[in-house]
């Protein structure tokens, strides 16, 4: 039995981009034992997936997030050292034969090094001296940009190329029951609806609240209700949107756990929202996606494996700037409600 460890702690979207690789490995190597080093915030999603046999949860505070605060570097260093110690202890008795470092950072290289022995495989062009930790480097062909395609190279390297059947989101009976109860309570059990995701970790990715309100009020005219997703922390943002609506706002944010959110998205008629984890969950589940892009690259992290429309403002030199904060957000202001409504109509066509 081959033991394969995936090092991909975060973010949610990046983890979703890696799931087809894990599914392909288990399908192509049925006896393989697949483990995953993951941020504890995303552990439940992987725990629901029967492909993943072992999980090694961790959490290291982000040093680049806005408002990280003073002392964050010290906290991150202490958390990293504790994580390395715990991972080393966990892997000592049952080491892995192969470690796949998909995070491609100095930190992930250190985590990969905690496995005693085995082959460490990473990207040949990885940043932050990550290549120093690897025995083998996967070369990305010229012109290949999307993260899913790049991650899939690892599956092919191990003799289990990614196929169509490897694109799916796992669920649990508990998650499905929670979603059914939510939809019943909202009066949506027999109504078609879209999953809307207004909030993102980067403020620069967010669309204007008043436009979300106008969109939600327009959707019933084309036969769709609107369910707003997100976390409990997004509720103030969603309440501002709801305050500007004439129609009833259906808010799922903070009412379902991560696995149930995935199950909810799978039942949506389509996804409408910004570039964030739930968008990638929708794409993996083959839910049609209307994606609003501004500071990020859809060629690299856009919706993959589904019918989609990517909307961007036209003629902006600052488009895809990758800035987390922006004073003007012209890229998101350049996406009109009419553009989004038209894209929704197009995806509803057979």
Helices and strands as residue ranges (DSSP letters): E 3-7, H 12-28, E 33-39, G 40-42, H 43-47, E 54-58, H 72-92, E 98-101, H 106-113, E 119-123, G 130-133, E 136-138, H 147-157, G 164-166, H 173-185, E 193-197, G 203-205, H 209-219, G 220-222, E 225-228, G 232-234, H 235-243, E 250-251, H 258-267, E 270-274, H 277-284, E 289-292, H 298-301, E 308-311, H 330-333, H 337-348
